[in-house]
């Protein structure tokens, strides 16, 4: 499933074509994705302008001219496709599903710079979904989320407060979206390796009795930020179906230190350990037997 860097990469690719565009017409080719489309969804989008395209955790947020927020989660195989626009490098154009078999949504747009565009959403497995939230309404997906991992709200003191007296594994705690928004399995494995922390170690063990963060926790925050920033610079990671908005793959998977590298030597200089796999809460955790404690 796309994690924060992949969703942010898609957002950055789409934003120049969608921000400021007017939605002329919307077509839905089925009644539902993971969940049903909101009642009156197509009509509510039509004749609105997309003011901004932002991201919160793993969600894309299209803020419309009437103040409503059109929200999308890409699921495992969801992809937005911009057609009818000649990119500078045609080989990098995301033609998407040319047969239309897995296209479930399309919108005709008018952009002040790019003219007429067609935005389509394809999703073979249909694990993605869309929602529409008028101004001031509750959002059950966004409202419970914790701070963004690339913002200042994520800091050692915040994590120490969240982890104190928590006996659960630090890996599981970091995947709790109410504690930190947007972190996923891949980048948590990589960040824990950089910080030298075992995925199975309890959250409470990273906090002193007086509530102060221990050195490993102090190292974890920059490790999280650095691994996410490096993944963003690489355009995300291509696992299974992920592609950037222009159809190209992400490349951060070539920099994985532990994820998916079971049985390989630890890449930290002088470590000498071996990467092993551990099953945690239905997910695979990868860590080094030597340098993570």
C-alpha positions as protocol buffer text, in pm:
chain_id: "A"
residue {
  index: 1
  type: UNK
  ca { x: 0 y: 0 z: 0 }
}
residue {
  index: 2
  type: UNK
  ca { x: 140 y: 346 z: -84 }
}
residue {
  index: 3
  type: UNK
  ca { x: 292 y: 517 z: 217 }
}
residue {
  index: 4
  type: UNK
  ca { x: 345 y: 887 z: 284 }
}
residue {
  index: 5
  type: UNK
  ca { x: 633 y: 940 z: 33 }
}
residue {
  index: 6
  type: UNK
  ca { x: 441 y: 769 z: -246 }
}
residue {
  index: 7
  type: UNK
  ca { x: 122 y: 968 z: -184 }
}
residue {
  index: 8
  type: UNK
  ca { x: 318 y: 1293 z: -157 }
}
residue {
  index: 9
  type: UNK
  ca { x: 501 y: 1210 z: -483 }
}
residue {
  index: 10
  type: UNK
  ca { x: 165 y: 1160 z: -657 }
}
residue {
  index: 11
  type: UNK
  ca { x: 36 y: 1488 z: -511 }
}
residue {
  index: 12
  type: UNK
  ca { x: 337 y: 1682 z: -636 }
}
residue {
  index: 13
  type: UNK
  ca { x: 296 y: 1537 z: -982 }
}
residue {
  index: 14
  type: UNK
  ca { x: -74 y: 1618 z: -1005 }
}
residue {
  index: 15
  type: UNK
  ca { x: -76 y: 1962 z: -842 }
}
residue {
  index: 16
  type: UNK
  ca { x: 47 y: 2169 z: -1142 }
}
residue {
  index: 17
  type: UNK
  ca { x: -237 y: 2030 z: -1355 }
}
residue {
  index: 18
  type: UNK
  ca { x: -518 y: 2030 z: -1100 }
}
residue {
  index: 19
  type: UNK
  ca { x: -477 y: 2336 z: -876 }
}
residue {
  index: 20
  type: UNK
  ca { x: -692 y: 2609 z: -1029 }
}
residue {
  index: 21
  type: UNK
  ca { x: -874 y: 2373 z: -1265 }
}
residue {
  index: 22
  type: UNK
  ca { x: -1251 y: 2390 z: -1304 }
}
residue {
  index: 23
  type: UNK
  ca { x: -1441 y: 2061 z: -1296 }
}
residue {
  index: 24
  type: UNK
  ca { x: -1671 y: 2070 z: -1597 }
}
residue {
  index: 25
  type: UNK
  ca { x: -1822 y: 1720 z: -1587 }
}
residue {
  index: 26
  type: UNK
  ca { x: -1781 y: 1401 z: -1382 }
}
residue {
  index: 27
  type: UNK
  ca { x: -1857 y: 1041 z: -1481 }
}
residue {
  index: 28
  type: UNK
  ca { x: -1877 y: 745 z: -1243 }
}
residue {
  index: 29
  type: UNK
  ca { x: -1856 y: 399 z: -1398 }
}
residue {
  index: 30
  type: UNK
  ca { x: -1962 y: 199 z: -1095 }
}
residue {
  index: 31
  type: UNK
  ca { x: -2141 y: 266 z: -767 }
}
residue {
  index: 32
  type: UNK
  ca { x: -1854 y: 191 z: -534 }
}
residue {
  index: 33
  type: UNK
  ca { x: -1483 y: 142 z: -478 }
}
residue {
  index: 34
  type: UNK
  ca { x: -1388 y: 16 z: -133 }
}
residue {
  index: 35
  type: UNK
  ca { x: -1692 y: 209 z: -11 }
}
residue {
  index: 36
  type: UNK
  ca { x: -1983 y: 351 z: -212 }
}
residue {
  index: 37
  type: UNK
  ca { x: -1929 y: 689 z: -376 }
}
residue {
  index: 38
  type: UNK
  ca { x: -2099 y: 962 z: -170 }
}
residue {
  index: 39
  type: UNK
  ca { x: -2459 y: 1032 z: -266 }
}
residue {
  index: 40
  type: UNK
  ca { x: -2471 y: 1305 z: -529 }
}
residue {
  index: 41
  type: UNK
  ca { x: -2091 y: 1293 z: -562 }
}
residue {
  index: 42
  type: UNK
  ca { x: -2063 y: 1375 z: -933 }
}
residue {
  index: 43
  type: UNK
  ca { x: -2306 y: 1667 z: -914 }
}
residue {
  index: 44
  type: UNK
  ca { x: -2132 y: 1806 z: -604 }
}
residue {
  index: 45
  type: UNK
  ca { x: -1798 y: 1819 z: -789 }
}
residue {
  index: 46
  type: UNK
  ca { x: -1923 y: 1967 z: -1114 }
}
residue {
  index: 47
  type: UNK
  ca { x: -1885 y: 2343 z: -1170 }
}
residue {
  index: 48
  type: UNK
  ca { x: -1645 y: 2367 z: -875 }
}
residue {
  index: 49
  type: UNK
  ca { x: -1284 y: 2477 z: -897 }
}
residue {
  index: 50
  type: UNK
  ca { x: -1001 y: 2281 z: -734 }
}
residue {
  index: 51
  type: UNK
  ca { x: -836 y: 2546 z: -517 }
}
residue {
  index: 52
  type: UNK
  ca { x: -558 y: 2335 z: -365 }
}
residue {
  index: 53
  type: UNK
  ca { x: -430 y: 1979 z: -367 }
}
residue {
  index: 54
  type: UNK
  ca { x: -276 y: 1878 z: -35 }
}
residue {
  index: 55
  type: UNK
  ca { x: -196 y: 1563 z: 160 }
}
residue {
  index: 56
  type: UNK
  ca { x: -278 y: 1450 z: 513 }
}
residue {
  index: 57
  type: UNK
  ca { x: -116 y: 1124 z: 619 }
}
residue {
  index: 58
  type: UNK
  ca { x: -189 y: 887 z: 326 }
}
residue {
  index: 59
  type: UNK
  ca { x: -487 y: 1084 z: 193 }
}
residue {
  index: 60
  type: UNK
  ca { x: -505 y: 1324 z: -102 }
}
residue {
  index: 61
  type: UNK
  ca { x: -722 y: 1629 z: -31 }
}
residue {
  index: 62
  type: UNK
  ca { x: -875 y: 1840 z: -309 }
}
residue {
  index: 63
  type: UNK
  ca { x: -1015 y: 2160 z: -155 }
}
residue {
  index: 64
  type: UNK
  ca { x: -1295 y: 2294 z: -376 }
}
residue {
  index: 65
  type: UNK
  ca { x: -1413 y: 2649 z: -437 }
}
residue {
  index: 66
  type: UNK
  ca { x: -1721 y: 2598 z: -218 }
}
residue {
  index: 67
  type: UNK
  ca { x: -1499 y: 2494 z: 75 }
}
residue {
  index: 68
  type: UNK
  ca { x: -1577 y: 2123 z: 52 }
}
residue {
  index: 69
  type: UNK
  ca { x: -1294 y: 1870 z: 66 }
}
residue {
  index: 70
  type: UNK
  ca { x: -1285 y: 1585 z: -185 }
}
residue {
  index: 71
  type: UNK
  ca { x: -1069 y: 1317 z: -25 }
}
residue {
  index: 72
  type: UNK
  ca { x: -907 y: 1014 z: -189 }
}
residue {
  index: 73
  type: UNK
  ca { x: -725 y: 715 z: -48 }
}
residue {
  index: 74
  type: UNK
  ca { x: -537 y: 524 z: -320 }
}
residue {
  index: 75
  type: UNK
  ca { x: -560 y: 185 z: -152 }
}
residue {
  index: 76
  type: UNK
  ca { x: -319 y: -69 z: -298 }
}
residue {
  index: 77
  type: UNK
  ca { x: -361 y: -9 z: -672 }
}
residue {
  index: 78
  type: UNK
  ca { x: -535 y: 327 z: -713 }
}
residue {
  index: 79
  type: UNK
  ca { x: -386 y: 574 z: -961 }
}
residue {
  index: 80
  type: UNK
  ca { x: -490 y: 913 z: -1097 }
}
residue {
  index: 81
  type: UNK
  ca { x: -422 y: 955 z: -1468 }
}
residue {
  index: 82
  type: UNK
  ca { x: -405 y: 1283 z: -1659 }
}
residue {
  index: 83
  type: UNK
  ca { x: -490 y: 1234 z: -2025 }
}
residue {
  index: 84
  type: UNK
  ca { x: -496 y: 1468 z: -2322 }
}
residue {
  index: 85
  type: UNK
  ca { x: -185 y: 1658 z: -2222 }
}
residue {
  index: 86
  type: UNK
  ca { x: 141 y: 1627 z: -2416 }
}
residue {
  index: 87
  type: UNK
  ca { x: 418 y: 1605 z: -2158 }
}
residue {
  index: 88
  type: UNK
  ca { x: 775 y: 1705 z: -2244 }
}
residue {
  index: 89
  type: UNK
  ca { x: 881 y: 1339 z: -2226 }
}
residue {
  index: 90
  type: UNK
  ca { x: 611 y: 1123 z: -2385 }
}
residue {
  index: 91
  type: UNK
  ca { x: 787 y: 811 z: -2257 }
}
residue {
  index: 92
  type: UNK
  ca { x: 712 y: 926 z: -1902 }
}
residue {
  index: 93
  type: UNK
  ca { x: 342 y: 984 z: -1967 }
}
residue {
  index: 94
  type: UNK
  ca { x: 108 y: 780 z: -1751 }
}
residue {
  index: 95
  type: UNK
  ca { x: -124 y: 631 z: -2009 }
}
residue {
  index: 96
  type: UNK
  ca { x: -288 y: 429 z: -1735 }
}
residue {
  index: 97
  type: UNK
  ca { x: -529 y: 154 z: -1824 }
}
residue {
  index: 98
  type: UNK
  ca { x: -586 y: 222 z: -2193 }
}
residue {
  index: 99
  type: UNK
  ca { x: -863 y: -38 z: -2211 }
}
residue {
  index: 100
  type: UNK
  ca { x: -1069 y: 151 z: -1952 }
}
residue {
  index: 101
  type: UNK
  ca { x: -1151 y: -174 z: -1776 }
}
residue {
  index: 102
  type: UNK
  ca { x: -1033 y: -50 z: -1436 }
}
residue {
  index: 103
  type: UNK
  ca { x: -1120 y: 320 z: -1475 }
}
residue {
  index: 104
  type: UNK
  ca { x: -1400 y: 394 z: -1231 }
}
residue {
  index: 105
  type: UNK
  ca { x: -1406 y: 776 z: -1232 }
}
residue {
  index: 106
  type: UNK
  ca { x: -1327 y: 1049 z: -1483 }
}
residue {
  index: 107
  type: UNK
  ca { x: -1359 y: 1426 z: -1484 }
}
residue {
  index: 108
  type: UNK
  ca { x: -1334 y: 1679 z: -1764 }
}
residue {
  index: 109
  type: UNK
  ca { x: -1132 y: 1977 z: -1642 }
}
residue {
  index: 110
  type: UNK
  ca { x: -1053 y: 2324 z: -1769 }
}
residue {
  index: 111
  type: UNK
  ca { x: -719 y: 2458 z: -1646 }
}
residue {
  index: 112
  type: UNK
  ca { x: -610 y: 2824 z: -1692 }
}
residue {
  index: 113
  type: UNK
  ca { x: -265 y: 2719 z: -1819 }
}
residue {
  index: 114
  type: UNK
  ca { x: -308 y: 2369 z: -1957 }
}
residue {
  index: 115
  type: UNK
  ca { x: -654 y: 2402 z: -2110 }
}
residue {
  index: 116
  type: UNK
  ca { x: -882 y: 2100 z: -2139 }
}
residue {
  index: 117
  type: UNK
  ca { x: -771 y: 1796 z: -1937 }
}
residue {
  index: 118
  type: UNK
  ca { x: -921 y: 1461 z: -1849 }
}
residue {
  index: 119
  type: UNK
  ca { x: -854 y: 1326 z: -1500 }
}
residue {
  index: 120
  type: UNK
  ca { x: -926 y: 956 z: -1452 }
}
residue {
  index: 121
  type: UNK
  ca { x: -900 y: 725 z: -1155 }
}
residue {
  index: 122
  type: UNK
  ca { x: -811 y: 360 z: -1215 }
}
residue {
  index: 123
  type: UNK
  ca { x: -804 y: 98 z: -941 }
}
residue {
  index: 124
  type: UNK
  ca { x: -791 y: -271 z: -1040 }
}
residue {
  index: 125
  type: UNK
  ca { x: -837 y: -403 z: -686 }
}
residue {
  index: 126
  type: UNK
  ca { x: -1072 y: -123 z: -574 }
}
residue {
  index: 127
  type: UNK
  ca { x: -925 y: -86 z: -226 }
}
residue {
  index: 128
  type: UNK
  ca { x: -913 y: 292 z: -269 }
}
residue {
  index: 129
  type: UNK
  ca { x: -1208 y: 520 z: -194 }
}
residue {
  index: 130
  type: UNK
  ca { x: -1332 y: 878 z: -225 }
}
residue {
  index: 131
  type: UNK
  ca { x: -1521 y: 1098 z: 16 }
}
residue {
  index: 132
  type: UNK
  ca { x: -1668 y: 1447 z: 9 }
}
residue {
  index: 133
  type: UNK
  ca { x: -1687 y: 1664 z: 322 }
}
residue {
  index: 134
  type: UNK
  ca { x: -1867 y: 2001 z: 325 }
}
residue {
  index: 135
  type: UNK
  ca { x: -1708 y: 2281 z: 528 }
}
residue {
  index: 136
  type: UNK
  ca { x: -1723 y: 2226 z: 903 }
}
residue {
  index: 137
  type: UNK
  ca { x: -1833 y: 1862 z: 889 }
}
residue {
  index: 138
  type: UNK
  ca { x: -1659 y: 1585 z: 1080 }
}
residue {
  index: 139
  type: UNK
  ca { x: -1419 y: 1361 z: 893 }
}
residue {
  index: 140
  type: UNK
  ca { x: -1387 y: 1017 z: 1058 }
}
residue {
  index: 141
  type: UNK
  ca { x: -1067 y: 943 z: 866 }
}
residue {
  index: 142
  type: UNK
  ca { x: -877 y: 1267 z: 927 }
}
residue {
  index: 143
  type: UNK
  ca { x: -1002 y: 1387 z: 1265 }
}
residue {
  index: 144
  type: UNK
  ca { x: -836 y: 1113 z: 1477 }
}
residue {
  index: 145
  type: UNK
  ca { x: -494 y: 1142 z: 1307 }
}
residue {
  index: 146
  type: UNK
  ca { x: -178 y: 1227 z: 1498 }
}
residue {
  index: 147
  type: UNK
  ca { x: 88 y: 1476 z: 1385 }
}
residue {
  index: 148
  type: UNK
  ca { x: 264 y: 1456 z: 1051 }
}
residue {
  index: 149
  type: UNK
  ca { x: 608 y: 1293 z: 1078 }
}
residue {
  index: 150
  type: UNK
  ca { x: 777 y: 1569 z: 877 }
}
residue {
  index: 151
  type: UNK
  ca { x: 636 y: 1850 z: 1090 }
}
residue {
  index: 152
  type: UNK
  ca { x: 766 y: 2008 z: 1409 }
}
residue {
  index: 153
  type: UNK
  ca { x: 492 y: 1847 z: 1617 }
}
residue {
  index: 154
  type: UNK
  ca { x: 678 y: 1516 z: 1594 }
}
residue {
  index: 155
  type: UNK
  ca { x: 964 y: 1544 z: 1841 }
}
residue {
  index: 156
  type: UNK
  ca { x: 1126 y: 1328 z: 2111 }
}
residue {
  index: 157
  type: UNK
  ca { x: 919 y: 1480 z: 2391 }
}
residue {
  index: 158
  type: UNK
  ca { x: 597 y: 1408 z: 2204 }
}
residue {
  index: 159
  type: UNK
  ca { x: 697 y: 1045 z: 2140 }
}
residue {
  index: 160
  type: UNK
  ca { x: 813 y: 1004 z: 2500 }
}
residue {
  index: 161
  type: UNK
  ca { x: 472 y: 1117 z: 2622 }
}
residue {
  index: 162
  type: UNK
  ca { x: 300 y: 880 z: 2378 }
}
residue {
  index: 163
  type: UNK
  ca { x: 523 y: 583 z: 2462 }
}
residue {
  index: 164
  type: UNK
  ca { x: 537 y: 621 z: 2841 }
}
residue {
  index: 165
  type: UNK
  ca { x: 376 y: 321 z: 3011 }
}
residue {
  index: 166
  type: UNK
  ca { x: 304 y: 162 z: 2671 }
}
residue {
  index: 167
  type: UNK
  ca { x: 419 y: -200 z: 2676 }
}
residue {
  index: 168
  type: UNK
  ca { x: 337 y: -260 z: 2309 }
}
residue {
  index: 169
  type: UNK
  ca { x: 615 y: -295 z: 2049 }
}
residue {
  index: 170
  type: UNK
  ca { x: 755 y: 32 z: 1921 }
}
residue {
  index: 171
  type: UNK
  ca { x: 694 y: -86 z: 1564 }
}
residue {
  index: 172
  type: UNK
  ca { x: 322 y: -128 z: 1634 }
}
residue {
  index: 173
  type: UNK
  ca { x: 302 y: 207 z: 1813 }
}
residue {
  index: 174
  type: UNK
  ca { x: 460 y: 392 z: 1521 }
}
residue {
  index: 175
  type: UNK
  ca { x: 206 y: 238 z: 1285 }
}
residue {
  index: 176
  type: UNK
  ca { x: -81 y: 368 z: 1502 }
}
residue {
  index: 177
  type: UNK
  ca { x: -210 y: 658 z: 1290 }
}
residue {
  index: 178
  type: UNK
  ca { x: -356 y: 830 z: 1597 }
}
residue {
  index: 179
  type: UNK
  ca { x: -2 y: 866 z: 1735 }
}
residue {
  index: 180
  type: UNK
  ca { x: 184 y: 956 z: 1415 }
}
residue {
  index: 181
  type: UNK
  ca { x: 4 y: 1007 z: 1084 }
}
residue {
  index: 182
  type: UNK
  ca { x: 129 y: 860 z: 759 }
}
residue {
  index: 183
  type: UNK
  ca { x: 395 y: 615 z: 871 }
}
residue {
  index: 184
  type: UNK
  ca { x: 379 y: 269 z: 716 }
}
residue {
  index: 185
  type: UNK
  ca { x: 555 y: -63 z: 743 }
}
residue {
  index: 186
  type: UNK
  ca { x: 843 y: 0 z: 504 }
}
residue {
  index: 187
  type: UNK
  ca { x: 967 y: 331 z: 641 }
}
residue {
  index: 188
  type: UNK
  ca { x: 917 y: 235 z: 1006 }
}
residue {
  index: 189
  type: UNK
  ca { x: 1143 y: -68 z: 950 }
}
residue {
  index: 190
  type: UNK
  ca { x: 1405 y: 153 z: 788 }
}
residue {
  index: 191
  type: UNK
  ca { x: 1386 y: 425 z: 1056 }
}
residue {
  index: 192
  type: UNK
  ca { x: 1414 y: 176 z: 1343 }
}
residue {
  index: 193
  type: UNK
  ca { x: 1723 y: 28 z: 1181 }
}
residue {
  index: 194
  type: UNK
  ca { x: 1885 y: 370 z: 1152 }
}
residue {
  index: 195
  type: UNK
  ca { x: 1804 y: 445 z: 1515 }
}
residue {
  index: 196
  type: UNK
  ca { x: 1930 y: 103 z: 1633 }
}
residue {
  index: 197
  type: UNK
  ca { x: 1597 y: 0 z: 1788 }
}
residue {
  index: 198
  type: UNK
  ca { x: 1449 y: -350 z: 1777 }
}
residue {
  index: 199
  type: UNK
  ca { x: 1096 y: -350 z: 1629 }
}
residue {
  index: 200
  type: UNK
  ca { x: 977 y: -572 z: 1918 }
}
residue {
  index: 201
  type: UNK
  ca { x: 1113 y: -344 z: 2191 }
}
residue {
  index: 202
  type: UNK
  ca { x: 843 y: -189 z: 2407 }
}
residue {
  index: 203
  type: UNK
  ca { x: 765 y: 177 z: 2370 }
}
residue {
  index: 204
  type: UNK
  ca { x: 802 y: 230 z: 2744 }
}
residue {
  index: 205
  type: UNK
  ca { x: 1161 y: 103 z: 2734 }
}
residue {
  index: 206
  type: UNK
  ca { x: 1256 y: 409 z: 2527 }
}
residue {
  index: 207
  type: UNK
  ca { x: 1146 y: 647 z: 2805 }
}
residue {
  index: 208
  type: UNK
  ca { x: 1320 y: 716 z: 3137 }
}
residue {
  index: 209
  type: UNK
  ca { x: 1120 y: 687 z: 3462 }
}
residue {
  index: 210
  type: UNK
  ca { x: 1098 y: 1067 z: 3476 }
}
residue {
  index: 211
  type: UNK
  ca { x: 940 y: 1073 z: 3128 }
}
residue {
  index: 212
  type: UNK
  ca { x: 1247 y: 1193 z: 2941 }
}
residue {
  index: 213
  type: UNK
  ca { x: 1330 y: 1032 z: 2605 }
}
residue {
  index: 214
  type: UNK
  ca { x: 1624 y: 793 z: 2610 }
}
residue {
  index: 215
  type: UNK
  ca { x: 1908 y: 831 z: 2356 }
}
residue {
  index: 216
  type: UNK
  ca { x: 1754 y: 577 z: 2118 }
}
residue {
  index: 217
  type: UNK
  ca { x: 1431 y: 776 z: 2110 }
}
residue {
  index: 218
  type: UNK
  ca { x: 1627 y: 1095 z: 2051 }
}
residue {
  index: 219
  type: UNK
  ca { x: 1780 y: 924 z: 1747 }
}
residue {
  index: 220
  type: UNK
  ca { x: 1446 y: 793 z: 1620 }
}
residue {
  index: 221
  type: UNK
  ca { x: 1289 y: 1128 z: 1526 }
}
residue {
  index: 222
  type: UNK
  ca { x: 1566 y: 1236 z: 1285 }
}
residue {
  index: 223
  type: UNK
  ca { x: 1580 y: 880 z: 1152 }
}
residue {
  index: 224
  type: UNK
  ca { x: 1210 y: 898 z: 1063 }
}
residue {
  index: 225
  type: UNK
  ca { x: 1248 y: 1237 z: 899 }
}
residue {
  index: 226
  type: UNK
  ca { x: 1562 y: 1144 z: 706 }
}
residue {
  index: 227
  type: UNK
  ca { x: 1425 y: 820 z: 565 }
}
residue {
  index: 228
  type: UNK
  ca { x: 1103 y: 992 z: 452 }
}
residue {
  index: 229
  type: UNK
  ca { x: 1290 y: 1284 z: 295 }
}
residue {
  index: 230
  type: UNK
  ca { x: 1525 y: 1048 z: 111 }
}
residue {
  index: 231
  type: UNK
  ca { x: 1229 y: 846 z: -14 }
}
residue {
  index: 232
  type: UNK
  ca { x: 1060 y: 1165 z: -136 }
}
residue {
  index: 233
  type: UNK
  ca { x: 1377 y: 1267 z: -320 }
}
residue {
  index: 234
  type: UNK
  ca { x: 1380 y: 925 z: -488 }
}
residue {
  index: 235
  type: UNK
  ca { x: 1014 y: 947 z: -589 }
}
residue {
  index: 236
  type: UNK
  ca { x: 895 y: 685 z: -342 }
}
residue {
  index: 237
  type: UNK
  ca { x: 932 y: 309 z: -354 }
}
residue {
  index: 238
  type: UNK
  ca { x: 791 y: 86 z: -625 }
}
residue {
  index: 239
  type: UNK
  ca { x: 641 y: -225 z: -471 }
}
residue {
  index: 240
  type: UNK
  ca { x: 377 y: -410 z: -672 }
}
residue {
  index: 241
  type: UNK
  ca { x: 159 y: -148 z: -842 }
}
residue {
  index: 242
  type: UNK
  ca { x: 285 y: 190 z: -725 }
}
residue {
  index: 243
  type: UNK
  ca { x: 379 y: 441 z: -994 }
}
residue {
  index: 244
  type: UNK
  ca { x: 433 y: 815 z: -978 }
}
residue {
  index: 245
  type: UNK
  ca { x: 172 y: 1045 z: -1131 }
}
residue {
  index: 246
  type: UNK
  ca { x: 366 y: 1045 z: -1461 }
}
residue {
  index: 247
  type: UNK
  ca { x: 379 y: 667 z: -1475 }
}
residue {
  index: 248
  type: UNK
  ca { x: 740 y: 624 z: -1371 }
}
residue {
  index: 249
  type: UNK
  ca { x: 849 y: 401 z: -1082 }
}
residue {
  index: 250
  type: UNK
  ca { x: 988 y: 522 z: -752 }
}
residue {
  index: 251
  type: UNK
  ca { x: 1344 y: 418 z: -673 }
}
residue {
  index: 252
  type: UNK
  ca { x: 1390 y: 426 z: -295 }
}
residue {
  index: 253
  type: UNK
  ca { x: 1351 y: 47 z: -279 }
}
residue {
  index: 254
  type: UNK
  ca { x: 1708 y: 28 z: -413 }
}
residue {
  index: 255
  type: UNK
  ca { x: 1821 y: 201 z: -91 }
}
residue {
  index: 256
  type: UNK
  ca { x: 1644 y: -29 z: 157 }
}
residue {
  index: 257
  type: UNK
  ca { x: 1880 y: -127 z: 436 }
}
residue {
  index: 258
  type: UNK
  ca { x: 1659 y: -396 z: 590 }
}
residue {
  index: 259
  type: UNK
  ca { x: 1312 y: -407 z: 435 }
}
residue {
  index: 260
  type: UNK
  ca { x: 1274 y: -721 z: 224 }
}
residue {
  index: 261
  type: UNK
  ca { x: 1642 y: -813 z: 272 }
}
residue {
  index: 262
  type: UNK
  ca { x: 1605 y: -1119 z: 495 }
}
residue {
  index: 263
  type: UNK
  ca { x: 1930 y: -1314 z: 513 }
}
residue {
  index: 264
  type: UNK
  ca { x: 2142 y: -1028 z: 376 }
}
residue {
  index: 265
  type: UNK
  ca { x: 2431 y: -872 z: 569 }
}
residue {
  index: 266
  type: UNK
  ca { x: 2356 y: -549 z: 752 }
}
residue {
  index: 267
  type: UNK
  ca { x: 2480 y: -257 z: 538 }
}
residue {
  index: 268
  type: UNK
  ca { x: 2598 y: -49 z: 835 }
}
residue {
  index: 269
  type: UNK
  ca { x: 2977 y: -23 z: 816 }
}
residue {
  index: 270
  type: UNK
  ca { x: 3147 y: -260 z: 1060 }
}
residue {
  index: 271
  type: UNK
  ca { x: 2823 y: -410 z: 1189 }
}
residue {
  index: 272
  type: UNK
  ca { x: 2856 y: -769 z: 1070 }
}
residue {
  index: 273
  type: UNK
  ca { x: 2498 y: -855 z: 1157 }
}
residue {
  index: 274
  type: UNK
  ca { x: 2235 y: -1027 z: 943 }
}
residue {
  index: 275
  type: UNK
  ca { x: 1890 y: -901 z: 846 }
}
residue {
  index: 276
  type: UNK
  ca { x: 1609 y: -1123 z: 976 }
}
residue {
  index: 277
  type: UNK
  ca { x: 1234 y: -1118 z: 941 }
}
residue {
  index: 278
  type: UNK
  ca { x: 983 y: -1106 z: 1227 }
}
residue {
  index: 279
  type: UNK
  ca { x: 604 y: -1131 z: 1195 }
}
residue {
  index: 280
  type: UNK
  ca { x: 429 y: -858 z: 1395 }
}
residue {
  index: 281
  type: UNK
  ca { x: 55 y: -798 z: 1393 }
}
residue {
  index: 282
  type: UNK
  ca { x: 19 y: -954 z: 1051 }
}
residue {
  index: 283
  type: UNK
  ca { x: 306 y: -756 z: 898 }
}
residue {
  index: 284
  type: UNK
  ca { x: 668 y: -843 z: 825 }
}
residue {
  index: 285
  type: UNK
  ca { x: 931 y: -657 z: 1026 }
}
residue {
  index: 286
  type: UNK
  ca { x: 1293 y: -663 z: 915 }
}
residue {
  index: 287
  type: UNK
  ca { x: 1584 y: -580 z: 1145 }
}
residue {
  index: 288
  type: UNK
  ca { x: 1952 y: -645 z: 1209 }
}
residue {
  index: 289
  type: UNK
  ca { x: 2047 y: -904 z: 1470 }
}
residue {
  index: 290
  type: UNK
  ca { x: 2354 y: -705 z: 1576 }
}
residue {
  index: 291
  type: UNK
  ca { x: 2302 y: -329 z: 1572 }
}
residue {
  index: 292
  type: UNK
  ca { x: 1938 y: -307 z: 1681 }
}
residue {
  index: 293
  type: UNK
  ca { x: 1868 y: -350 z: 2052 }
}
